[in-house]
């Protein structure tokens, strides 16, 4: 019985800690509300997004990392991110759907205002069909490649001539 009580207490404590972190992230005092969902993509210059973020957000959504292709955009864990050339700039929906999303999962923002470090392109989000904030850079959605297993992997680079990693300025590396 003690183990069950301890697990319940630990689970409850984790939930409360998570809720406290979420609430502290909402208390930044910024009045820059994003556009209403479904109306347009939410965008902000990368440097403004980083400055406007809450100090509670310790892991950036986007940052720079080194790879065999040079400095590229990665997530907060160092995993490479890609553009899909079938997406249109400033789209509000991803061209990658169904089975495509199994191999190329979307990059999701941790909140309404993406947290970035070192990325100079315009960072924003679009709403995914699942209601998540799909990260964009210079108006193009960002994706992971499922076969990239560690930071620095760029196994999806150039795949089918439609998937490419991105520079911090938001340029496609071909």
DABELTA-V57265 format. One record per pair of residues at least 4 apart in sequence whose ideal C-beta (glycine too) atoms are under 8 Angstrom apart, sorted by the first residue. I is the first residue (numbers start at 1). J is the second residue. D is the distance in whole Angstrom. If there is no record, write none. Layout:
I_J_D + I_J_D
This chain:
1_5_6 + 2_6_6 + 3_7_6 + 4_8_6 + 5_9_6 + 6_10_6 + 7_11_6 + 8_12_6 + 9_13_6 + 10_14_6 + 11_15_6 + 12_16_6 + 13_17_6 + 14_18_6 + 15_19_6 + 16_20_6 + 17_21_6 + 18_22_6 + 19_23_6 + 20_24_6 + 21_25_6 + 21_56_6 + 22_26_7 + 23_27_6 + 24_54_7 + 24_56_4 + 25_54_4 + 25_56_5 + 25_57_6 + 25_111_6 + 26_54_8 + 27_54_7 + 28_52_7 + 28_53_7 + 28_54_5 + 30_52_5 + 30_113_7 + 32_44_8 + 32_52_6 + 32_113_7 + 34_42_4 + 34_112_5 + 34_113_7 + 34_125_8 + 35_39_5 + 35_40_5 + 35_41_8 + 35_42_6 + 37_127_5 + 38_92_8 + 38_127_6 + 40_92_7 + 41_90_7 + 41_91_8 + 41_92_6 + 41_124_5 + 41_125_7 + 41_126_5 + 41_136_6 + 41_139_7 + 42_112_7 + 42_124_5 + 42_125_5 + 42_126_8 + 42_133_8 + 43_122_5 + 43_123_7 + 43_124_3 + 43_136_7 + 43_139_7 + 44_48_5 + 44_49_5 + 44_52_7 + 44_113_7 + 44_114_8 + 44_122_7 + 44_123_7 + 44_124_6 + 45_49_7 + 45_122_6 + 45_123_8 + 46_50_7 + 46_62_8 + 46_116_5 + 46_119_5 + 46_120_6 + 46_121_6 + 46_122_7 + 46_123_5 + 47_51_6 + 47_116_8 + 47_120_7 + 48_52_6 + 49_53_7 + 49_113_6 + 49_114_5 + 49_115_7 + 49_116_5 + 49_123_5 + 50_60_7 + 50_115_6 + 50_116_5 + 50_117_6 + 52_113_6 + 53_57_5 + 53_113_6 + 53_115_4 + 57_110_6 + 57_111_7 + 57_115_5 + 59_76_4 + 59_77_8 + 59_110_7 + 59_115_8 + 60_75_8 + 60_76_5 + 60_115_5 + 60_116_6 + 60_117_5 + 61_75_7 + 61_76_6 + 61_107_8 + 61_109_5 + 61_110_5 + 61_114_4 + 61_115_5 + 61_116_6 + 61_123_8 + 61_135_6 + 62_73_6 + 62_74_7 + 62_75_7 + 62_76_8 + 62_81_7 + 62_107_8 + 62_114_6 + 62_115_8 + 62_116_5 + 62_117_8 + 62_119_5 + 62_123_6 + 62_135_6 + 62_137_7 + 62_142_8 + 63_73_8 + 63_74_6 + 63_75_8 + 63_76_6 + 63_116_7 + 63_117_4 + 63_118_5 + 63_119_7 + 64_71_5 + 64_72_7 + 64_73_7 + 64_74_7 + 64_117_7 + 64_118_4 + 64_119_7 + 64_168_5 + 65_71_7 + 65_72_6 + 65_73_8 + 65_74_4 + 65_78_5 + 65_80_7 + 65_151_6 + 65_152_7 + 66_70_7 + 66_71_6 + 66_72_8 + 66_152_7 + 67_71_8 + 67_72_5 + 67_80_6 + 67_152_5 + 67_153_8 + 67_154_5 + 67_165_7 + 68_152_7 + 68_154_6 + 69_154_6 + 69_157_6 + 69_165_6 + 69_173_5 + 70_167_8 + 70_173_7 + 71_167_7 + 71_168_6 + 72_80_6 + 72_81_8 + 72_154_7 + 72_165_5 + 72_166_6 + 72_167_7 + 72_168_8 + 72_173_7 + 73_80_8 + 73_81_5 + 73_119_6 + 73_121_8 + 73_137_6 + 73_142_7 + 73_165_7 + 73_166_5 + 73_167_7 + 73_168_6 + 73_170_8 + 74_78_5 + 74_79_6 + 74_80_6 + 74_81_6 + 74_151_7 + 75_79_5 + 75_81_6 + 75_107_6 + 75_144_8 + 76_115_8 + 77_151_7 + 78_151_3 + 78_152_7 + 79_144_6 + 79_148_6 + 79_151_6 + 79_153_8 + 80_144_7 + 80_145_7 + 80_148_6 + 80_151_8 + 80_152_7 + 80_153_6 + 80_154_5 + 80_156_7 + 80_165_6 + 81_107_5 + 81_135_8 + 81_137_8 + 81_142_4 + 81_143_7 + 81_144_7 + 81_165_7 + 81_166_6 + 82_104_7 + 82_142_7 + 82_143_5 + 82_144_7 + 82_145_6 + 82_156_6 + 82_157_8 + 82_163_5 + 82_164_6 + 82_165_6 + 82_166_7 + 83_87_7 + 83_137_8 + 83_140_5 + 83_141_8 + 83_142_7 + 83_143_8 + 83_163_7 + 83_164_5 + 83_165_8 + 83_166_6 + 83_172_5 + 84_94_8 + 84_95_6 + 84_96_5 + 84_104_7 + 84_140_8 + 84_141_7 + 84_143_6 + 84_162_6 + 84_163_6 + 85_161_8 + 85_162_5 + 85_163_8 + 85_164_7 + 85_172_8 + 86_95_4 + 86_96_7 + 86_162_6 + 87_91_6 + 87_94_6 + 87_95_5 + 87_96_7 + 87_140_6 + 87_141_5 + 88_95_7 + 89_138_7 + 89_139_4 + 89_140_6 + 90_139_4 + 91_95_7 + 91_126_7 + 91_139_7 + 91_140_8 + 91_141_7 + 92_126_5 + 92_127_7 + 93_126_7 + 93_129_8 + 94_106_7 + 94_126_7 + 94_128_7 + 94_134_6 + 94_141_5 + 96_100_4 + 96_101_6 + 96_104_5 + 96_106_8 + 96_141_8 + 96_143_6 + 97_101_6 + 97_129_8 + 99_103_7 + 100_104_6 + 101_105_6 + 101_106_7 + 102_146_7 + 103_145_7 + 103_146_5 + 103_147_8 + 104_143_4 + 104_144_7 + 104_145_6 + 104_146_7 + 104_156_7 + 104_163_7 + 105_143_7 + 105_144_5 + 105_146_7 + 106_128_6 + 106_132_7 + 106_134_5 + 106_135_8 + 106_141_7 + 106_142_7 + 106_143_6 + 106_144_8 + 107_134_7 + 107_135_4 + 107_141_8 + 107_142_4 + 107_143_6 + 107_144_6 + 108_128_8 + 108_132_5 + 108_133_6 + 108_134_7 + 108_135_7 + 109_113_8 + 109_114_4 + 109_125_5 + 109_132_8 + 109_133_4 + 109_134_8 + 109_135_5 + 110_114_8 + 110_115_6 + 111_115_8 + 111_133_8 + 112_125_8 + 112_133_7 + 114_123_5 + 114_124_7 + 114_125_6 + 114_133_8 + 114_135_6 + 116_123_5 + 118_168_6 + 119_123_6 + 119_137_7 + 119_168_5 + 119_170_8 + 120_168_5 + 120_169_5 + 120_170_8 + 121_137_5 + 121_138_5 + 121_166_8 + 121_167_8 + 121_168_7 + 121_169_5 + 121_170_3 + 121_171_8 + 122_137_7 + 122_138_5 + 122_139_7 + 122_170_7 + 123_135_7 + 123_136_7 + 123_137_6 + 124_135_8 + 124_136_5 + 124_139_7 + 125_133_4 + 125_134_6 + 125_135_6 + 125_136_6 + 126_133_8 + 126_134_5 + 126_136_6 + 126_141_6 + 127_131_7 + 127_132_8 + 127_133_7 + 127_134_7 + 128_132_4 + 128_133_8 + 128_134_5 + 134_141_5 + 134_142_8 + 135_141_7 + 135_142_5 + 136_140_6 + 136_141_5 + 136_142_6 + 137_142_6 + 137_166_6 + 137_170_5 + 138_170_3 + 140_166_8 + 140_170_7 + 142_166_7 + 143_163_8 + 144_148_7 + 145_153_8 + 145_155_6 + 145_156_3 + 145_159_7 + 145_163_7 + 147_153_8 + 147_155_5 + 147_156_7 + 148_153_4 + 148_154_7 + 148_155_5 + 148_156_6 + 149_153_6 + 154_165_6 + 155_159_8 + 156_163_5 + 156_165_8 + 157_163_7 + 157_164_6 + 157_165_6 + 157_173_7 + 158_163_7 + 158_164_7 + 158_174_7 + 159_163_4 + 164_172_4 + 164_173_6 + 164_174_6 + 165_172_8 + 165_173_5 + 166_170_6 + 166_171_7 + 166_172_6 + 166_173_7 + 167_171_4 + 167_172_8 + 167_173_6
